[in-house]
Amino acid sequence: MALIAHPITQLNGSPQYTADNYRKAVNALLTPSDGTAFGTVSGVRAGSPAPLLSISGTTVIVKPHAGVICPWTGVGAYTYALDAQATVNVTDSTGTYKIALVLSDPSQSHGSAPGLTLQSFASSTADSAINGLVLGQIAAGVASDTAPTILQQSVISVPTLARLNSLVAVEGQKARVTSDGTAGNNTDYTYSSGAWVRIARLVTMTHSIIAGGIPSGSEWSTQKTFPAPFSVPPAAWAIATTAGFNCAVSGVTASGCTLKVKSTANTSGAETITLYAYGS
């Protein structure tokens, strides 16, 4: 058993800190926990260049940045810095590849020479099979960043829901998906019971009706599409600003609903209907 307090000024040669001590007592506190005692979510530091990767021919270029890598359970986290531009080659400009920083630490029975290397892998290689951090992907000569960004408030930011679902975190950890055509941009999630769950949100939409647009006793309807789909059909309702209209919502799906408005009195002025949808 080792009780580690850091930092303590040395007295009579004690304490002496090892790399293992530092990974567990210091680096483990730098980024969100992965749900284990010393593990963290691997990612690049907020403020890193964007895009981080680019490609010229078959040469992939990675810009200087810093981050945290935690590839092995119980070992703690490794910080790293790329203080100058680095490159790695891929086989051709038509295939699909993963670009990763690969860690080697013989003291933990991984690799033969300690250090960090930039490597390319076939796109079929699982992230979990790479001892390091996958920074991005090359597809048919186009580079895209995929590494999580560790924001200053310890919220994980990832580009897609698929990338988020590949991460394991501690219960209650917050995350944001920034650019997913299915989930919607800047959608917030929380880690709950072993899965990432979208945080409930309230969507507000308005629809304007011109003066006299719905004659008394008549009903009008329109299909409304939510700005970003919900994971399940939300609760939805609509309210008019005046008493001359009755509003109803029907056919609610995860992506939209039908808004119905009926005029119950002679209304000569313009009207604004507000549609609300609440769900996750």
C-alpha positions, 0 to 999 in steps of 0.5 A: 500500500502507498499513501501519496501526498503531492506536492511535499517538500523533500526532507531527508530524501523523502518523499521521492515521487515516481511517474506512477505516483504522479499519474495517480495523484496529479494527472488523474484529477486533470480531466473527467473520470472514466468511472474508475479510481485513477482513470480519466477520459482521454482527450485534447486540451480546450484551445487546441487548434481546430482543425487539428489534422490536415492532409497533403497527398498521403502526408497527415499533418497534426498541429501542436497541442496538448492532451491527456491519454489514459489507455490502461485500467489502474495505471492513471493518466498520462499528459502529453504535449506536441510542441511542434507540427508532426506528420505521419503517412497513410498508404494512399489518398483513397482509403480510410484511416485512423490517426492516433498518438500511441503510448509505450510504457515498458514499466506497465508491460506495454511496448519496448521503448518508453515514449509517444509516437504518431501512427496511422491505422486501418479504419476498421481498427477499434479505438480500444485496440489502440494504446493511445488517443485517436485524434482523427480520421482520413477518408478519401483524402479528407481529414476530420478531427474525432478526439474528445475536447476536454472543456474547462468546466470538465464537460466532454465535447465530441463531434458525433453521438457515435464517438460519445457512445464509445466513451465510458465515464463516471455517473453524472458526467456531462457531455456535448455533441457538437455536430451530429446530423441525427442528434442535432448540433450542440446537444447535451448528454449525461452519463447515467446507468452505463449509458449516455442519455440526452438531457431534457430540453424545452424547444420553443417555436412561433408561427405568425398568422396574418390578420384575418387569416383564419375566418371565424369557426374555421380550422387551419393546420400546418406541419412543424419540424423541430430544430433537432430531433428528440430521442422519443416523442416529446410533450408538445402544446401550443398557446395563442396570444389572444382568446379568439383562437383554440390551439391543439397539437397532434401527430407528435413524433420525435422530429415534429408535429401537426399544429392546429388552430381554430378561430372561435371568434371574429379576429381581425388582428395578426396572431402569433402562436407559440409551440412548445416541445419538452423532452429528451 
